[in-house]
Amino acid sequence: MTTKTSGKAIVGIALTVIMVASVMAATVGGAGADTPAGRRYNEIVKSTDVQTVLIGQDIRFAGVWTEAPVISRLVSGDLENTYKATESGGTYYVYNVNWPTTGAFYVNYVKGTPDTFDAQLSVEEPKMPLKLKVKDKEVSSIARSTKLNIDVGGINLGDADVVDLVIIGPNGQITEKNGQRFKAITVAALKDMNGDNAIDTSSWDIGHYTFQVKTKPEKACNLEDQSVKKELGIVKGIVQITADTTEVPELERVKLTVTGIAGHQIRVAPDPISKNAYFPASIDDNPNMTTNWFSDTIDDDGTRTYAVEFNDSGTYTIKVIDYNEIDMYDTVDITVTKKQVTFDVPASVELGGNFTIRGTANTGDTVDIAVDDHVCAKLNDLVLDEKDIEIAVIEKNVTFDVPSMVIMGETLTIKGTSKCGDTVTIAVADQIVQKLDQIVIDENNEFAVEIDTTAVDAPAEFKIPGAVSLRAFIDRAETGDISPDEIDDGSTEVFMVRPWLTAGVSTDSVDLGDEFTVSGTAKGTKSVDILIVGPKGYGGSNIESGIGLYKATVGVSASEGTYSRKISVGDDVDNGRYHVVALSPGSDGVYGCDSGGMMGAAQSKYSVASPTPTPMPTPMPTPTPMPTPMPTPTPIRIGNCRGGVTIEEALDCYTLNGRTQYEMLEIFDNIVGLCDDLIWVSYITVGKQETLILNPIADVRVSEPLEVTGETSREDGAIIWVTVAKPYYMIIPKAAISKDNTFNATFDTTGAQLGSYVVTAMDGYGYTAARIVNVIAETAAQTSLYSDAVGSYLGVTNAQEDTITIQKMYIYACPGTGGHSEYAAFYDLNGTKLGEGRWNGYQVADCQYITFDAPFTLEIGKTYNYTIKTGSYPQIIHKQSHTTDNGTITCTEFTDANGNTCNDWIPAIRLE
């Protein structure tokens, strides 16, 4: 096979040499050195390559054909037509091809064996497009001496075919000019008539020309065809200016046409300069600002069009100067007459009555009538010489079309209708900003404007929750805010509300190399930052690859307020539980809220350092005795970190290396604290699903050993880090060793402070469990879990009547934590929802409260069901049922952050 292919290549080269020699001989021969030979026939050879045949061509089968060629036409694999070649002198021909252009054509096709044929053909209609261009711009007129490109892109004649470029000018046909030939040229030469080979129009006559491409049939496979005819005007190569009219009333627009040499710099201006003659902005080729004069450059087609207006009567001269030539200019004179309208109306009209407006005008087609400087729709564009206009006298009125509720941070569209006037000014709580001043009323008597409620120049009231008044003033001439004596032409109000953030993870667990999605809503903000912390904290795996914190900024849909991010889990990242955090910078688009620091913080236990993560060598830190007592303040930002920053700038305020998952969550809480920023926290398990459970712990007397036991799915020998701590005090931590899926640790309480402690177990892979234990006095009788708290943990205020009205719910937090409720709902025994409320975030002063959407009533002596979703570390009553003076509360099921369920955890709450 290799030898055979090589042989074909050598034969091909030899044939090429012979063919070139043959063509050269024909060119040098009788046809003449400057006359191309063209093609008498479209030569068809035996080949598997597709060969193109045009309708109207003569074709000849070149080479050796042992049998007469038969052309078969197949459509969808079925034989539709056959065509036989004509033999003459041992050679086969087809004359004047007129086959269909659809289907597949094969020469000597063998039915049943579709791959057996001598040649494959494609049949097309002849295509001869023609465009006249200067550079890349199609033109219909040019200045003399301009280079003219001939564009025949898409022509499907053969390059060797011969055509005429038929140019008919003012003095007849041009076959050759300036050394360029247009008669009997090859298609290849025609295609090359552009760029450096463009037609040189120097010394061409001024006047009208037509261009058309025609085939030379005897040298183009006997194809007789022609292109469309293109027209071209050639003007003098000097600058000229004309006006579409030379006499107009004042304020009427006049069109100016300037012709000249392409690329020349020109100046257009009244002569002399007059403040009453001006060129309106952006009309035709006018500059983008209204001016009394300007400079410009002549287009590739040698023509520019402008518009000029005059606001006073008189005679004006408009002059154009060609900067590229010496003393070359042209002028046009325009006479401007005054407009005059005479009214025929009654001297007075009774309010509520009708009257007719009549009059005459000395010029124009239409007239606008302003009543007290207001042009109403009925008096706009009145056509002269039509019937009189009857007018009803009415008062001004504006109707608003705005949403009743607006989320701070979103773009508010203020729209409406007005019965009259040109503009409307909207005052927001009597404040006027530039965006809402003099909004144009369109021809349909409608107006509309969009305003970003977070913009610096937006009204201040748009940035404060509550009702905001909108007042409309038609054609208000005054500047500044609204004065007390101004009467509006319409009003409404909108209610401004804070933005919110929701989120969800598409699955609770995911395998290595798999994907999951974080999605939700973030109304009132333009983006959401998604952060994911690995089981080993900042120094552990990035969930996609490498180490460190996963960060992604996701845009929020302006129309729907939704966002979504697909996350790919790496193939070799740490197994365990990853914290997924969604942060929203709120309505202002940045984190932080004051100039003294993102929380006004003065200090932090997290100092500033490089954010580059350092890998953690082991799943658990080596146990190190800790001094007693040990302060554990809640992390806050340092004083030199200011508000108004991105998430990256906010994180740069902290030392992140070595931070655990819990410490990273403290940092995230701190970033959004006390501002309009929002946070949502969840988790996802990567790899094998693990469990970690702390068994219930009984109260222990001081100096007695504290026994902590639990269960884990970790293998034997795994380290479980156990801490026992309260605010500003910690008993020395212990490292428990897993065996048979259990673990235990014993703590010495000698000298320990009395009170409630949080016992926390961590396995180093993102799994944690917590319990509350009370350390009590040695001689004191054991008391209930929260006996030292103020009031009852299942409390109801003002519960002396037969019914109580509930407006909000308070939850008790573990000391030193941000324990809170994220959601609460109460139902009667029929399942009817009585009340529902959601947490407003740490940014509100009463962040341990949930306020219900509407007050609801509970009756003394009746039983109700409830659902409570908690966050951070609320205080828990470790009983299945707990009774106080106000009632009994029972836990049906409690699911902790690790997915573990039990029926003896009751959040400590108070209903108010």
VENDA-V646522 format. One line per field, one symbol per residue. phi: phi as a letter, one per 40 degrees, with the letter a starting at -180 (. if undefined). psi: psi as a letter, one per 40 degrees, with the letter a starting at -180 (. if undefined). burial: + if it has 9 or more other C-alpha atoms within 8 Angstrom, else -. A space follows every 10 residues. Layout:
phi->???
psi->???
burial->???
This chain:
phi->.ccccccccc cdcccccccc cccccccccd cgcbbccgbc bccbbcaccc bcbbdgccbb ccgcbcbccb cbbbbfgbcb abbbcccagg bbbbbfdbcc cbgbbbcfcb cgbccbacab bbbbccbbca bbbbfbbcbb aacdgccbcb bbdhcbcccc cbbbccbbbd bhcbbaafgb bbbfbccccc cccagcbccc cdgcccibbb bacbcbdcbb fgcbaacccb babbbccbca bbbcabaacc gccbcbbbba cdgccbbbac bcdbccbabc cgcfccccac acaababccd cgbbbbbbbb bachbbbbbb bcccbcfbaa babbcbbcca bbcbbccabc dgcbabbbib bcagbbabbb bfgbbcdcbb fcccgbccbc bccbccabbc bbccbbcdhc cccbbibbca gcbbbbbbfg bbbdcbcfcc ccccgbbaab bcccccccdc ccbbchcbcb bbbcfcccbg ccccccbcbi aaabbcbcca bbaabcacaa cdgcbabbai bacgbcabcb bbbcdcgccc ccccagbhcc babbcbdccc gbaaacbccc cbccchcbcb bbbbcgccgb cgaaccicbg cbaacbccac cccbdccbcb ccdbdbcbcb cbcccbcccc cccgbccccc cccbccdgcc dccccdccdc cccfbccbab baaacbgccb babccdbcdb cdgccbcbba bacccdgccb cbbbabdgaa cdcbbcbcaf gbaaabbccd gccchcbccb bbbgbgcbaa abbbcbcccc ccbcdbcccc gccbbbcfbc ccbbbbbabb bcccdgbbda bcaaabbccc gcccaaabcc gcccccccbb ccdadabbbc gcbbbabbbb bfbccbccac abbbccibbb ccabbcccgc babbbbccbb cb
psi->dddddddddd dddddddddd ddddddddad didehidahd ihhhihieih hhhiheihih hiahheihhh hhhhhfeihd iihiihhhfe iiihighfii eiihhihfhh hegeehidih ihhiiihgih ihihbehhie iiiiehhhhh hfheheiide ihihghhhad faihehhfeh hehgiidddd degibdeihh eheiihahii hihiigdeef ffhhiiiihh ihhhiifihi hiieiehiii eihhhhhhia hheihihhii hihheehihi hfhbeiieih ieiiiihhid eeiiiihiih eiiahihhhh hhdeihfhii ihhhhhiiih hhigiidihh heiiihhiii ieiidihhhh hfehhideeh fhhieaiihh hhhiiihhhi giidhhhhdi hhhhiaiiei idihhhhhfe hhiddehfhh haeefiiiih hheeideiid deehiahhih hihhfhdiia ihidehhiei iaiihhiiii hiiiheidii iheaiihhia igheieihhh hhhideadea hhddiaiahh hhhhihhdde fiiihhhhhi dfihiahhhh hhhheadeei iieieeidef idiiehihih ehihihdidi ihhhhiihih igihhiiide hiifiidddd deeihdhehi dddddddddd deheaeiiih haihhhahhi ihhhiihiih iieiihhhia iieiiheihh hhihiihehh ihiihihhhf fiiiihiheh eiiiahihhh hheefehiii ihihhiidei ihiidfdeih ahdgihiffe idiihhdihi hhihheifhi hdiiiiiiee ehhdiiiiie ieeidfeeih hidiiihihh eihiiihhhi ibgiihhgid hhhadeahhh hdhhhaeeei iiffhhhhih h.
burial->---------- ---------- --+--+++-- ++--++++++ ++-+-----+ +-++++++++ ++-----+++ +++++----- ---++-+--- ++++-++--- --+++++++- ------++++ ++++-+-+++ ++++---+++ ++++++++++ ++--+-+--+ ++++++++++ ---+++---- -++++++--+ +-++---+++ +----+++++ ++++++++++ ++++-++--+ +++++-++++ +++----+++ ---+++++++ ++-+++++++ +-++--++++ +++-+++--+ ++++--++++ ++++++++++ -++--+++++ +++----+++ +++++++-+- ---------- ---+++++-- +-----++-+ ---++++-++ ---+------ -----+++++ -+---+++++ -+++++++++ ++++++++++ +++--++++- +---+++++- ++++---++- -++++--+++ ++++++---- -+------++ +-++++++++ +-+-+---++ ++-+++++++ ++++++++++ ++++++++++ +++++-++++ ---+-++--- ++++--++++ --++++++++ +++++++-++ ++++-+++++ +--+-++-+- +-++-+--++ -----+---+ ----+++++- +++++-+--+ ++++++++++ +--+-+++++ ++++++++++ -++++++--+ +++++-+-++ ++++++++++ ++-+++-+++ ++++++++++ +++++++++- +++++++++- -+-+-+++++ ++++++++++ ++++++---- ---------- --++++--+- --++++++++ ++++--++++ ++++++++-- --+++++++- --+---++++ ++--++++-- -------+-+ +-++++++++ ++++-+-++- +-+++--+-+ --++++++++ ++
